[in-house]
Amino acid sequence: MSALKGRVRFKHLQMAEQASYRVERVNELIHRELVMLLRNETKDPRLQMVSITDVLSSRDLSSAKVFYTVPEDQQNTVAPLLYKASGFFRSRLSKTLDLRHTPALKFIYDSAPNTGARIDKLLAKL
């Protein structure tokens, strides 16, 4: 009986790993497509400065957090533009990705690259 439980547990772990692998693949696909959309399809020049740093999807792929960076002086103008354009990006993703449901996109400003650049400048002054 314990051997059967071990097999069931192993099968459950395999399914969890496959699910997380699938989420990682979807994250990479969304990242790649959003970079292409921002580069080629957006007409607003303020969105040309946006760099997508990471995408984290939920396990059920119903939502995705998209982390982005822009120069600090443009953060306040770009955030509402990305919020308004999220429907456009989602519809374009649904046409290019072969998913049953396209995740809802939530854009989050990633301050880590700007912080790293500031630290590099301070260290260079020493």
Summary of the structure (lengths in Angstrom):
residues: 126
radius of gyration: 19.1
end to end distance: 66.8
largest distance: 67.5
contacts: 316
relative contact order: 0.14
helix: 66%
strand: 16%
